[in-house]
Amino acid sequence: MASRANLLVLLGCGPLCAAALLCALMIGPSAAQVAAPQAPASAAAAPSLAAGSNFPVASDARLAGDARQTRFILDLDKPVQFRAFALADPYRVIVDLPQVSFTLPAGIGTTGRGLVKAFRYGLVMPGGSRIVFDLTGPAKIAKSYVLEAANGQPPRLVIEFEEIDRTAFVQSLPPENRPELRSAITDANAATPDASAAAKPAAPPDKRPVIVIDPGHGGADNGTEAGGNDIMEKNLVLTFGLALRDRLEKSGKYRIVMTRTDDTFIALGDRVKVARNESAALFISIHADALKRGEGDAQGATIYTLSDKATDSDAERLADAENKSDAIGGVNLADEPTEVADILIDLVQRETKTFSNRFARVLMGEMKTTVRMHKHPLKSAGFRVLKAPDVPSVLVELGYVSNKGDLEHLVSENWRNRTVGSMAQAIDTFLAKRLATAGPGK
Ligand SMILES: [Zn+2]
């Protein structure tokens, strides 16, 4: 949360616009489509989505000033909320807007002025547009604001760039955006996704948010097992996942996609792909943990989010165990395609993380009223199945099959119904907030 707060302070932008943006990102398509927009292609793609809509229209844009101070002005038909921030290597400024219909003069942005080398714009996802400025060197956003219509002028978005040196530029970036921490992403840039990766069939007519439910393990991978009897994690979590699906489908508000509905092995990477291909609003992986004999006793449900650094050794042990799934199922990790590379993917990832954490907290708040929770119910570690950069994802360990009380719960229909109910409530709370913020007029 701290990093997001820093980012907002840096950007001088209220939480409302950030919320709108984050929501827009949440319903976004795969990261391949979040590639820096190419003006002609994206502008051409926009009308189908914008047809008959009430989206703000950007009708003209211009640059003024010199190599010390440059001003960008975008004419609009109504004020919009926005967020602007800088990126290094190469020097860029990104402006995220709600979905805007761009009717700018052809060829605009291909040549720059002052600190702006060029700019591109377009729709990057349903509900979200973006302008990317390529800078001639390090510059800061001295001011950014939206003017109401006045004196015969339409509403305008104004971004003022000011020359600074590299040190000041780098220091002005939030820590996670600084170049030295982004080497992995810079490396990934070498592998630019080709055009076909960005070309995706039109969105299905069903506009409901998609929730992907991922019952862990399956097939050759049994998951944890309760000693002495035939109870296997893969079966417990499948039964639970199907019950959660049925509950959520009843409301009619969501489209539910299961990563598996039977005893089939699914590689971790393929589970992530399901979430990404569906542009899911939420990915929930269901598991049940176990401690080995002699490792003590633990009980209660735990909710995990993705992190490079495990919260504690238990979380690390668990992530290692869950990540072994592919090896058990015979998947050669070396054959896994590398993550989709994109210069903006890190931004999306950070925002996804914020949403994953938010959902985890909402979920804990609901679950703890009906379900026994672990004494430290919120944790994070490097779970491979949570790595969709653009889909908020959590992994729920429903309890410990190694604990007698938990096991009794896990096989109880009554317990399952109550737990499914609290999860459905949390999903409603979380997504209702998102839909309200992303609704028309925002
Ligand atoms: Zn598991």
Residues whose N, C-alpha, C, O or C-beta is under 5 A from the ligand:
A	BS01	ZN	G216 G223 H287 A288 E322
